[in-house]
Amino acid sequence: MGLFGNKLMNLITTDKDGRDVAAISLAYKKWQNFKKREKQASEAERKEAEEALQFLKMNNEDPT
């Protein structure tokens, strides 16, 4: 991708505090999808959703 492309991607995917916006957005989506179908979720989906929630909390985001 080259140096300019990498720097551009860093600007696009991080906010002013340096948090990874793409990862936060993905974690939100995983958590929301889990909450929509919580009763039918498998154990793996539950674990993944819990990890996403912990990641969000570490980044001072709380979807609950």
PQR file with spaces between the fields and no chain letter, atoms N, CA, C, O and H, PARSE charges and radii, in Angstrom:
ATOM       1  N    MET     1       0.826   -1.188    0.000 -0.4000 1.5000
ATOM       2  CA   MET     1       0.000    0.000    0.000 -0.0000 2.0000
ATOM       3  C    MET     1       0.871    1.252    0.000  0.5500 1.7000
ATOM       4  O    MET     1       0.419    2.302   -0.458 -0.5500 1.4000
ATOM       5  N    GLY     2       2.058    1.180    0.480 -0.4000 1.5000
ATOM       6  CA   GLY     2       2.931    2.341    0.485 -0.0000 2.0000
ATOM       7  C    GLY     2       2.762    3.179    1.736  0.5500 1.7000
ATOM       8  O    GLY     2       1.761    3.075    2.444 -0.5500 1.4000
ATOM       9  H    GLY     2       2.425    0.327    0.852  0.4000 1.0000
ATOM      10  N    LEU     3       3.740    3.998    1.991 -0.4000 1.5000
ATOM      11  CA   LEU     3       3.754    4.798    3.213 -0.0000 2.0000
ATOM      12  C    LEU     3       2.578    5.767    3.285  0.5500 1.7000
ATOM      13  O    LEU     3       1.941    5.883    4.332 -0.5500 1.4000
ATOM      14  H    LEU     3       4.554    4.082    1.416  0.4000 1.0000
ATOM      15  N    PHE     4       2.280    6.464    2.190 -0.4000 1.5000
ATOM      16  CA   PHE     4       1.171    7.420    2.202 -0.0000 2.0000
ATOM      17  C    PHE     4      -0.155    6.711    2.453  0.5500 1.7000
ATOM      18  O    PHE     4      -0.985    7.186    3.229 -0.5500 1.4000
ATOM      19  H    PHE     4       2.798    6.370    1.339  0.4000 1.0000
ATOM      20  N    GLY     5      -0.347    5.584    1.799 -0.4000 1.5000
ATOM      21  CA   GLY     5      -1.585    4.828    1.981 -0.0000 2.0000
ATOM      22  C    GLY     5      -1.764    4.354    3.407  0.5500 1.7000
ATOM      23  O    GLY     5      -2.870    4.405    3.944 -0.5500 1.4000
ATOM      24  H    GLY     5       0.327    5.198    1.169  0.4000 1.0000
ATOM      25  N    ASN     6      -0.681    3.890    4.030 -0.4000 1.5000
ATOM      26  CA   ASN     6      -0.759    3.447    5.424 -0.0000 2.0000
ATOM      27  C    ASN     6      -1.097    4.602    6.349  0.5500 1.7000
ATOM      28  O    ASN     6      -1.916    4.453    7.256 -0.5500 1.4000
ATOM      29  H    ASN     6       0.218    3.849    3.593  0.4000 1.0000
ATOM      30  N    LYS     7      -0.473    5.756    6.127 -0.4000 1.5000
ATOM      31  CA   LYS     7      -0.773    6.920    6.970 -0.0000 2.0000
ATOM      32  C    LYS     7      -2.216    7.363    6.771  0.5500 1.7000
ATOM      33  O    LYS     7      -2.890    7.736    7.731 -0.5500 1.4000
ATOM      34  H    LYS     7       0.192    5.877    5.390  0.4000 1.0000
ATOM      35  N    LEU     8      -2.691    7.324    5.533 -0.4000 1.5000
ATOM      36  CA   LEU     8      -4.072    7.700    5.247 -0.0000 2.0000
ATOM      37  C    LEU     8      -5.034    6.750    5.944  0.5500 1.7000
ATOM      38  O    LEU     8      -6.025    7.193    6.525 -0.5500 1.4000
ATOM      39  H    LEU     8      -2.143    7.021    4.753  0.4000 1.0000
ATOM      40  N    MET     9      -4.759    5.455    5.895 -0.4000 1.5000
ATOM      41  CA   MET     9      -5.622    4.489    6.570 -0.0000 2.0000
ATOM      42  C    MET     9      -5.617    4.717    8.075  0.5500 1.7000
ATOM      43  O    MET     9      -6.653    4.563    8.723 -0.5500 1.4000
ATOM      44  H    MET     9      -3.954    5.095    5.423  0.4000 1.0000
ATOM      45  N    ASN    10      -4.469    5.081    8.645 -0.4000 1.5000
ATOM      46  CA   ASN    10      -4.410    5.371   10.072 -0.0000 2.0000
ATOM      47  C    ASN    10      -5.273    6.576   10.410  0.5500 1.7000
ATOM      48  O    ASN    10      -5.925    6.590   11.455 -0.5500 1.4000
ATOM      49  H    ASN    10      -3.628    5.206    8.119  0.4000 1.0000
ATOM      50  N    LEU    11      -5.291    7.575    9.558 -0.4000 1.5000
ATOM      51  CA   LEU    11      -6.133    8.746    9.795 -0.0000 2.0000
ATOM      52  C    LEU    11      -7.610    8.390    9.712  0.5500 1.7000
ATOM      53  O    LEU    11      -8.422    8.884   10.495 -0.5500 1.4000
ATOM      54  H    LEU    11      -4.762    7.564    8.710  0.4000 1.0000
ATOM      55  N    ILE    12      -7.946    7.542    8.774 -0.4000 1.5000
ATOM      56  CA   ILE    12      -9.344    7.174    8.562 -0.0000 2.0000
ATOM      57  C    ILE    12      -9.866    6.290    9.687  0.5500 1.7000
ATOM      58  O    ILE    12     -11.020    6.426   10.095 -0.5500 1.4000
ATOM      59  H    ILE    12      -7.286    7.140    8.138  0.4000 1.0000
ATOM      60  N    THR    13      -9.030    5.383   10.192 -0.4000 1.5000
ATOM      61  CA   THR    13      -9.523    4.399   11.148 -0.0000 2.0000
ATOM      62  C    THR    13      -9.279    4.755   12.603  0.5500 1.7000
ATOM      63  O    THR    13      -9.631    3.975   13.487 -0.5500 1.4000
ATOM      64  H    THR    13      -8.093    5.272    9.860  0.4000 1.0000
ATOM      65  N    THR    14      -8.684    5.916   12.881 -0.4000 1.5000
ATOM      66  CA   THR    14      -8.488    6.315   14.272 -0.0000 2.0000
ATOM      67  C    THR    14      -9.135    7.666   14.513  0.5500 1.7000
ATOM      68  O    THR    14      -9.199    8.504   13.613 -0.5500 1.4000
ATOM      69  H    THR    14      -8.398    6.550   12.162  0.4000 1.0000
ATOM      70  N    ASP    15      -9.617    7.875   15.737 -0.4000 1.5000
ATOM      71  CA   ASP    15     -10.208    9.162   16.071 -0.0000 2.0000
ATOM      72  C    ASP    15      -9.142   10.063   16.682  0.5500 1.7000
ATOM      73  O    ASP    15      -7.966    9.703   16.718 -0.5500 1.4000
ATOM      74  H    ASP    15      -9.565    7.195   16.468  0.4000 1.0000
ATOM      75  N    LYS    16      -9.550   11.227   17.160 -0.4000 1.5000
ATOM      76  CA   LYS    16      -8.587   12.206   17.676 -0.0000 2.0000
ATOM      77  C    LYS    16      -7.828   11.701   18.895  0.5500 1.7000
ATOM      78  O    LYS    16      -6.741   12.197   19.190 -0.5500 1.4000
ATOM      79  H    LYS    16     -10.506   11.520   17.131  0.4000 1.0000
ATOM      80  N    ASP    17      -8.374   10.734   19.599 -0.4000 1.5000
ATOM      81  CA   ASP    17      -7.696   10.166   20.763 -0.0000 2.0000
ATOM      82  C    ASP    17      -6.850    8.951   20.397  0.5500 1.7000
ATOM      83  O    ASP    17      -6.237    8.334   21.268 -0.5500 1.4000
ATOM      84  H    ASP    17      -9.257   10.330   19.359  0.4000 1.0000
ATOM      85  N    GLY    18      -6.814    8.610   19.118 -0.4000 1.5000
ATOM      86  CA   GLY    18      -6.016    7.478   18.666 -0.0000 2.0000
ATOM      87  C    GLY    18      -6.698    6.131   18.806  0.5500 1.7000
ATOM      88  O    GLY    18      -6.058    5.094   18.630 -0.5500 1.4000
ATOM      89  H    GLY    18      -7.311    9.111   18.411  0.4000 1.0000
ATOM      90  N    ARG    19      -7.986    6.128   19.120 -0.4000 1.5000
ATOM      91  CA   ARG    19      -8.709    4.856   19.243 -0.0000 2.0000
ATOM      92  C    ARG    19      -9.012    4.315   17.854  0.5500 1.7000
ATOM      93  O    ARG    19      -9.211    5.080   16.911 -0.5500 1.4000
ATOM      94  H    ARG    19      -8.506    6.970   19.263  0.4000 1.0000
ATOM      95  N    ASP    20      -9.046    3.022   17.735 -0.4000 1.5000
ATOM      96  CA   ASP    20      -9.306    2.357   16.467 -0.0000 2.0000
ATOM      97  C    ASP    20     -10.812    2.333   16.214  0.5500 1.7000
ATOM      98  O    ASP    20     -11.528    1.480   16.738 -0.5500 1.4000
ATOM      99  H    ASP    20      -8.885    2.400   18.502  0.4000 1.0000
ATOM     100  N    VAL    21     -11.274    3.269   15.412 -0.4000 1.5000
ATOM     101  CA   VAL    21     -12.709    3.431   15.156 -0.0000 2.0000
ATOM     102  C    VAL    21     -13.289    2.205   14.457  0.5500 1.7000
ATOM     103  O    VAL    21     -14.412    1.798   14.753 -0.5500 1.4000
ATOM     104  H    VAL    21     -10.692    3.962   14.986  0.4000 1.0000
ATOM     105  N    ALA    22     -12.543    1.621   13.545 -0.4000 1.5000
ATOM     106  CA   ALA    22     -13.043    0.445   12.827 -0.0000 2.0000
ATOM     107  C    ALA    22     -13.256   -0.724   13.789  0.5500 1.7000
ATOM     108  O    ALA    22     -14.264   -1.424   13.699 -0.5500 1.4000
ATOM     109  H    ALA    22     -11.630    1.951   13.305  0.4000 1.0000
ATOM     110  N    ALA    23     -12.324   -0.937   14.698 -0.4000 1.5000
ATOM     111  CA   ALA    23     -12.463   -2.034   15.664 -0.0000 2.0000
ATOM     112  C    ALA    23     -13.620   -1.771   16.619  0.5500 1.7000
ATOM     113  O    ALA    23     -14.353   -2.694   16.976 -0.5500 1.4000
ATOM     114  H    ALA    23     -11.504   -0.368   14.771  0.4000 1.0000
ATOM     115  N    ILE    24     -13.788   -0.530   17.030 -0.4000 1.5000
ATOM     116  CA   ILE    24     -14.900   -0.174   17.917 -0.0000 2.0000
ATOM     117  C    ILE    24     -16.226   -0.393   17.199  0.5500 1.7000
ATOM     118  O    ILE    24     -17.171   -0.932   17.777 -0.5500 1.4000
ATOM     119  H    ILE    24     -13.193    0.220   16.740  0.4000 1.0000
ATOM     120  N    SER    25     -16.293    0.022   15.946 -0.4000 1.5000
ATOM     121  CA   SER    25     -17.510   -0.158   15.158 -0.0000 2.0000
ATOM     122  C    SER    25     -17.833   -1.644   14.989  0.5500 1.7000
ATOM     123  O    SER    25     -18.990   -2.046   15.105 -0.5500 1.4000
ATOM     124  H    SER    25     -15.526    0.460   15.477  0.4000 1.0000
ATOM     125  N    LEU    26     -16.822   -2.448   14.718 -0.4000 1.5000
ATOM     126  CA   LEU    26     -17.027   -3.889   14.569 -0.0000 2.0000
ATOM     127  C    LEU    26     -17.507   -4.506   15.878  0.5500 1.7000
ATOM     128  O    LEU    26     -18.388   -5.366   15.874 -0.5500 1.4000
ATOM     129  H    LEU    26     -15.882   -2.121   14.623  0.4000 1.0000
ATOM     130  N    ALA    27     -16.937   -4.074   16.984 -0.4000 1.5000
ATOM     131  CA   ALA    27     -17.360   -4.595   18.292 -0.0000 2.0000
ATOM     132  C    ALA    27     -18.812   -4.225   18.573  0.5500 1.7000
ATOM     133  O    ALA    27     -19.571   -5.046   19.088 -0.5500 1.4000
ATOM     134  H    ALA    27     -16.222   -3.375   16.987  0.4000 1.0000
ATOM     135  N    TYR    28     -19.209   -2.983   18.235 -0.4000 1.5000
ATOM     136  CA   TYR    28     -20.611   -2.574   18.399 -0.0000 2.0000
ATOM     137  C    TYR    28     -21.529   -3.481   17.585  0.5500 1.7000
ATOM     138  O    TYR    28     -22.562   -3.934   18.079 -0.5500 1.4000
ATOM     139  H    TYR    28     -18.592   -2.316   17.817  0.4000 1.0000
ATOM     140  N    LYS    29     -21.147   -3.741   16.337 -0.4000 1.5000
ATOM     141  CA   LYS    29     -21.980   -4.582   15.476 -0.0000 2.0000
ATOM     142  C    LYS    29     -22.114   -5.994   16.035  0.5500 1.7000
ATOM     143  O    LYS    29     -23.202   -6.569   16.031 -0.5500 1.4000
ATOM     144  H    LYS    29     -20.308   -3.373   15.936  0.4000 1.0000
ATOM     145  N    LYS    30     -20.994   -6.554   16.518 -0.4000 1.5000
ATOM     146  CA   LYS    30     -21.049   -7.896   17.102 -0.0000 2.0000
ATOM     147  C    LYS    30     -21.974   -7.912   18.306  0.5500 1.7000
ATOM     148  O    LYS    30     -22.776   -8.832   18.460 -0.5500 1.4000
ATOM     149  H    LYS    30     -20.110   -6.087   16.521  0.4000 1.0000
ATOM     150  N    TRP    31     -21.869   -6.901   19.161 -0.4000 1.5000
ATOM     151  CA   TRP    31     -22.697   -6.844   20.368 -0.0000 2.0000
ATOM     152  C    TRP    31     -24.170   -6.683   19.996  0.5500 1.7000
ATOM     153  O    TRP    31     -25.030   -7.358   20.562 -0.5500 1.4000
ATOM     154  H    TRP    31     -21.217   -6.154   19.036  0.4000 1.0000
ATOM     155  N    GLN    32     -24.464   -5.793   19.050 -0.4000 1.5000
ATOM     156  CA   GLN    32     -25.849   -5.562   18.646 -0.0000 2.0000
ATOM     157  C    GLN    32     -26.448   -6.810   18.008  0.5500 1.7000
ATOM     158  O    GLN    32     -27.597   -7.157   18.285 -0.5500 1.4000
ATOM     159  H    GLN    32     -23.766   -5.244   18.591  0.4000 1.0000
ATOM     160  N    ASN    33     -25.682   -7.485   17.159 -0.4000 1.5000
ATOM     161  CA   ASN    33     -26.177   -8.713   16.537 -0.0000 2.0000
ATOM     162  C    ASN    33     -26.455   -9.781   17.584  0.5500 1.7000
ATOM     163  O    ASN    33     -27.446  -10.506   17.491 -0.5500 1.4000
ATOM     164  H    ASN    33     -24.750   -7.203   16.935  0.4000 1.0000
ATOM     165  N    PHE    34     -25.584   -9.876   18.576 -0.4000 1.5000
ATOM     166  CA   PHE    34     -25.793  -10.836   19.655 -0.0000 2.0000
ATOM     167  C    PHE    34     -27.064  -10.508   20.424  0.5500 1.7000
ATOM     168  O    PHE    34     -27.859  -11.403   20.709 -0.5500 1.4000
ATOM     169  H    PHE    34     -24.780   -9.287   18.651  0.4000 1.0000
ATOM     170  N    LYS    35     -27.267   -9.242   20.764 -0.4000 1.5000
ATOM     171  CA   LYS    35     -28.440   -8.851   21.546 -0.0000 2.0000
ATOM     172  C    LYS    35     -29.736   -9.129   20.783  0.5500 1.7000
ATOM     173  O    LYS    35     -30.756   -9.442   21.396 -0.5500 1.4000
ATOM     174  H    LYS    35     -26.620   -8.515   20.533  0.4000 1.0000
ATOM     175  N    LYS    36     -29.708   -9.018   19.457 -0.4000 1.5000
ATOM     176  CA   LYS    36     -30.901   -9.268   18.649 -0.0000 2.0000
ATOM     177  C    LYS    36     -31.329  -10.733   18.725  0.5500 1.7000
ATOM     178  O    LYS    36     -32.521  -11.041   18.720 -0.5500 1.4000
ATOM     179  H    LYS    36     -28.879   -8.763   18.958  0.4000 1.0000
ATOM     180  N    ARG    37     -30.360  -11.620   18.794 -0.4000 1.5000
ATOM     181  CA   ARG    37     -30.674  -13.046   18.780 -0.0000 2.0000
ATOM     182  C    ARG    37     -30.037  -13.773   19.956  0.5500 1.7000
ATOM     183  O    ARG    37     -29.529  -14.885   19.811 -0.5500 1.4000
ATOM     184  H    ARG    37     -29.392  -11.370   18.797  0.4000 1.0000
ATOM     185  N    GLU    38     -30.069  -13.149   21.096 -0.4000 1.5000
ATOM     186  CA   GLU    38     -29.417  -13.678   22.294 -0.0000 2.0000
ATOM     187  C    GLU    38     -29.903  -15.076   22.670  0.5500 1.7000
ATOM     188  O    GLU    38     -29.099  -15.928   23.049 -0.5500 1.4000
ATOM     189  H    GLU    38     -30.482  -12.246   21.214  0.4000 1.0000
ATOM     190  N    LYS    39     -31.187  -15.315   22.571 -0.4000 1.5000
ATOM     191  CA   LYS    39     -31.742  -16.609   22.989 -0.0000 2.0000
ATOM     192  C    LYS    39     -31.302  -17.754   22.081  0.5500 1.7000
ATOM     193  O    LYS    39     -31.217  -18.899   22.527 -0.5500 1.4000
ATOM     194  H    LYS    39     -31.840  -14.623   22.263  0.4000 1.0000
ATOM     195  N    GLN    40     -31.023  -17.458   20.816 -0.4000 1.5000
ATOM     196  CA   GLN    40     -30.612  -18.505   19.884 -0.0000 2.0000
ATOM     197  C    GLN    40     -29.094  -18.579   19.713  0.5500 1.7000
ATOM     198  O    GLN    40     -28.604  -19.429   18.971 -0.5500 1.4000
ATOM     199  H    GLN    40     -31.092  -16.528   20.454  0.4000 1.0000
ATOM     200  N    ALA    41     -28.352  -17.717   20.376 -0.4000 1.5000
ATOM     201  CA   ALA    41     -26.902  -17.638   20.178 -0.0000 2.0000
ATOM     202  C    ALA    41     -26.191  -18.873   20.717  0.5500 1.7000
ATOM     203  O    ALA    41     -26.559  -19.428   21.753 -0.5500 1.4000
ATOM     204  H    ALA    41     -28.750  -17.026   20.979  0.4000 1.0000
ATOM     205  N    SER    42     -25.172  -19.281   19.989 -0.4000 1.5000
ATOM     206  CA   SER    42     -24.357  -20.412   20.439 -0.0000 2.0000
ATOM     207  C    SER    42     -23.377  -19.934   21.512  0.5500 1.7000
ATOM     208  O    SER    42     -23.232  -18.735   21.751 -0.5500 1.4000
ATOM     209  H    SER    42     -24.873  -18.830   19.147  0.4000 1.0000
ATOM     210  N    GLU    43     -22.722  -20.881   22.140 -0.4000 1.5000
ATOM     211  CA   GLU    43     -21.735  -20.535   23.175 -0.0000 2.0000
ATOM     212  C    GLU    43     -20.586  -19.718   22.579  0.5500 1.7000
ATOM     213  O    GLU    43     -20.084  -18.796   23.220 -0.5500 1.4000
ATOM     214  H    GLU    43     -22.840  -21.855   21.945  0.4000 1.0000
ATOM     215  N    ALA    44     -20.171  -20.053   21.360 -0.4000 1.5000
ATOM     216  CA   ALA    44     -19.095  -19.300   20.702 -0.0000 2.0000
ATOM     217  C    ALA    44     -19.523  -17.857   20.439  0.5500 1.7000
ATOM     218  O    ALA    44     -18.738  -16.926   20.621 -0.5500 1.4000
ATOM     219  H    ALA    44     -20.580  -20.802   20.839  0.4000 1.0000
ATOM     220  N    GLU    45     -20.778  -17.679   20.009 -0.4000 1.5000
ATOM     221  CA   GLU    45     -21.287  -16.323   19.778 -0.0000 2.0000
ATOM     222  C    GLU    45     -21.369  -15.537   21.080  0.5500 1.7000
ATOM     223  O    GLU    45     -21.095  -14.337   21.103 -0.5500 1.4000
ATOM     224  H    GLU    45     -21.416  -18.435   19.861  0.4000 1.0000
ATOM     225  N    ARG    46     -21.742  -16.204   22.151 -0.4000 1.5000
ATOM     226  CA   ARG    46     -21.797  -15.545   23.464 -0.0000 2.0000
ATOM     227  C    ARG    46     -20.405  -15.086   23.899  0.5500 1.7000
ATOM     228  O    ARG    46     -20.233  -13.973   24.397 -0.5500 1.4000
ATOM     229  H    ARG    46     -21.965  -17.178   22.132  0.4000 1.0000
ATOM     230  N    LYS    47     -19.419  -15.958   23.705 -0.4000 1.5000
ATOM     231  CA   LYS    47     -18.048  -15.616   24.081 -0.0000 2.0000
ATOM     232  C    LYS    47     -17.545  -14.443   23.239  0.5500 1.7000
ATOM     233  O    LYS    47     -16.922  -13.520   23.765 -0.5500 1.4000
ATOM     234  H    LYS    47     -19.558  -16.861   23.300  0.4000 1.0000
ATOM     235  N    GLU    48     -17.814  -14.479   21.945 -0.4000 1.5000
ATOM     236  CA   GLU    48     -17.395  -13.403   21.054 -0.0000 2.0000
ATOM     237  C    GLU    48     -18.064  -12.085   21.444  0.5500 1.7000
ATOM     238  O    GLU    48     -17.420  -11.036   21.428 -0.5500 1.4000
ATOM     239  H    GLU    48     -18.320  -15.228   21.518  0.4000 1.0000
ATOM     240  N    ALA    49     -19.328  -12.133   21.787 -0.4000 1.5000
ATOM     241  CA   ALA    49     -20.049  -10.926   22.202 -0.0000 2.0000
ATOM     242  C    ALA    49     -19.492  -10.386   23.517  0.5500 1.7000
ATOM     243  O    ALA    49     -19.376   -9.173   23.691 -0.5500 1.4000
ATOM     244  H    ALA    49     -19.851  -12.985   21.800  0.4000 1.0000
ATOM     245  N    GLU    50     -19.152  -11.273   24.432 -0.4000 1.5000
ATOM     246  CA   GLU    50     -18.568  -10.842   25.711 -0.0000 2.0000
ATOM     247  C    GLU    50     -17.210  -10.178   25.486  0.5500 1.7000
ATOM     248  O    GLU    50     -16.894   -9.171   26.120 -0.5500 1.4000
ATOM     249  H    GLU    50     -19.246  -12.259   24.291  0.4000 1.0000
ATOM     250  N    GLU    51     -16.409  -10.746   24.581 -0.4000 1.5000
ATOM     251  CA   GLU    51     -15.117  -10.140   24.251 -0.0000 2.0000
ATOM     252  C    GLU    51     -15.316   -8.771   23.612  0.5500 1.7000
ATOM     253  O    GLU    51     -14.575   -7.833   23.906 -0.5500 1.4000
ATOM     254  H    GLU    51     -16.666  -11.564   24.067  0.4000 1.0000
ATOM     255  N    ALA    52     -16.312   -8.652   22.739 -0.4000 1.5000
ATOM     256  CA   ALA    52     -16.605   -7.363   22.112 -0.0000 2.0000
ATOM     257  C    ALA    52     -17.026   -6.343   23.163  0.5500 1.7000
ATOM     258  O    ALA    52     -16.610   -5.186   23.108 -0.5500 1.4000
ATOM     259  H    ALA    52     -16.914   -9.414   22.500  0.4000 1.0000
ATOM     260  N    LEU    53     -17.844   -6.764   24.115 -0.4000 1.5000
ATOM     261  CA   LEU    53     -18.290   -5.864   25.175 -0.0000 2.0000
ATOM     262  C    LEU    53     -17.106   -5.406   26.026  0.5500 1.7000
ATOM     263  O    LEU    53     -17.008   -4.228   26.369 -0.5500 1.4000
ATOM     264  H    LEU    53     -18.182   -7.705   24.160  0.4000 1.0000
ATOM     265  N    GLN    54     -16.215   -6.324   26.365 -0.4000 1.5000
ATOM     266  CA   GLN    54     -15.034   -5.956   27.155 -0.0000 2.0000
ATOM     267  C    GLN    54     -14.159   -4.973   26.389  0.5500 1.7000
ATOM     268  O    GLN    54     -13.626   -4.029   26.972 -0.5500 1.4000
ATOM     269  H    GLN    54     -16.295   -7.281   26.087  0.4000 1.0000
ATOM     270  N    PHE    55     -14.008   -5.193   25.073 -0.4000 1.5000
ATOM     271  CA   PHE    55     -13.229   -4.280   24.239 -0.0000 2.0000
ATOM     272  C    PHE    55     -13.855   -2.889   24.239  0.5500 1.7000
ATOM     273  O    PHE    55     -13.151   -1.885   24.349 -0.5500 1.4000
ATOM     274  H    PHE    55     -14.441   -5.960   24.600  0.4000 1.0000
ATOM     275  N    LEU    56     -15.174   -2.834   24.116 -0.4000 1.5000
ATOM     276  CA   LEU    56     -15.863   -1.546   24.123 -0.0000 2.0000
ATOM     277  C    LEU    56     -15.672   -0.833   25.455  0.5500 1.7000
ATOM     278  O    LEU    56     -15.432    0.374   25.489 -0.5500 1.4000
ATOM     279  H    LEU    56     -15.746   -3.649   24.026  0.4000 1.0000
ATOM     280  N    LYS    57     -15.776   -1.570   26.538 -0.4000 1.5000
ATOM     281  CA   LYS    57     -15.598   -0.961   27.859 -0.0000 2.0000
ATOM     282  C    LYS    57     -14.176   -0.448   28.042  0.5500 1.7000
ATOM     283  O    LYS    57     -13.974    0.592   28.670 -0.5500 1.4000
ATOM     284  H    LYS    57     -15.971   -2.551   26.510  0.4000 1.0000
ATOM     285  N    MET    58     -13.184   -1.161   27.502 -0.4000 1.5000
ATOM     286  CA   MET    58     -11.793   -0.698   27.591 -0.0000 2.0000
ATOM     287  C    MET    58     -11.603    0.605   26.827  0.5500 1.7000
ATOM     288  O    MET    58     -10.713    1.392   27.149 -0.5500 1.4000
ATOM     289  H    MET    58     -13.348   -2.006   26.992  0.4000 1.0000
ATOM     290  N    ASN    59     -12.433    0.832   25.820 -0.4000 1.5000
ATOM     291  CA   ASN    59     -12.353    2.042   25.012 -0.0000 2.0000
ATOM     292  C    ASN    59     -13.394    3.076   25.432  0.5500 1.7000
ATOM     293  O    ASN    59     -13.746    3.969   24.662 -0.5500 1.4000
ATOM     294  H    ASN    59     -13.156    0.193   25.559  0.4000 1.0000
ATOM     295  N    ASN    60     -13.879    2.941   26.662 -0.4000 1.5000
ATOM     296  CA   ASN    60     -14.854    3.881   27.231 -0.0000 2.0000
ATOM     297  C    ASN    60     -16.116    4.010   26.398  0.5500 1.7000
ATOM     298  O    ASN    60     -16.684    5.095   26.276 -0.5500 1.4000
ATOM     299  H    ASN    60     -13.593    2.216   27.288  0.4000 1.0000
ATOM     300  N    GLU    61     -16.548    2.901   25.829 -0.4000 1.5000
ATOM     301  CA   GLU    61     -17.803    2.831   25.086 -0.0000 2.0000
ATOM     302  C    GLU    61     -18.686    1.843   25.837  0.5500 1.7000
ATOM     303  O    GLU    61     -18.205    0.801   26.283 -0.5500 1.4000
ATOM     304  H    GLU    61     -16.087    2.019   25.929  0.4000 1.0000
ATOM     305  N    ASP    62     -19.960    2.152   25.982 -0.4000 1.5000
ATOM     306  CA   ASP    62     -20.855    1.226   26.680 -0.0000 2.0000
ATOM     307  C    ASP    62     -22.156    1.099   25.912  0.5500 1.7000
ATOM     308  O    ASP    62     -22.991    2.002   25.959 -0.5500 1.4000
ATOM     309  H    ASP    62     -20.351    2.998   25.620  0.4000 1.0000
ATOM     310  N    PRO    63     -22.341   -0.008   25.204 -0.5600 1.5000
ATOM     311  CA   PRO    63     -23.541   -0.184   24.395  0.2800 2.0000
ATOM     312  C    PRO    63     -24.763   -0.595   25.200  0.5500 1.7000
ATOM     313  O    PRO    63     -25.869   -0.626   24.660 -0.5500 1.4000
ATOM     314  N    THR    64     -24.590   -0.913   26.480 -0.4000 1.5000
ATOM     315  CA   THR    64     -25.721   -1.395   27.273 -0.0000 2.0000
ATOM     316  C    THR    64     -26.509   -0.261   27.871  0.5500 1.7000
ATOM     317  O    THR    64     -27.496   -0.495   28.569 -0.5500 1.4000
ATOM     318  H    THR    64     -23.691   -0.888   26.919  0.4000 1.0000
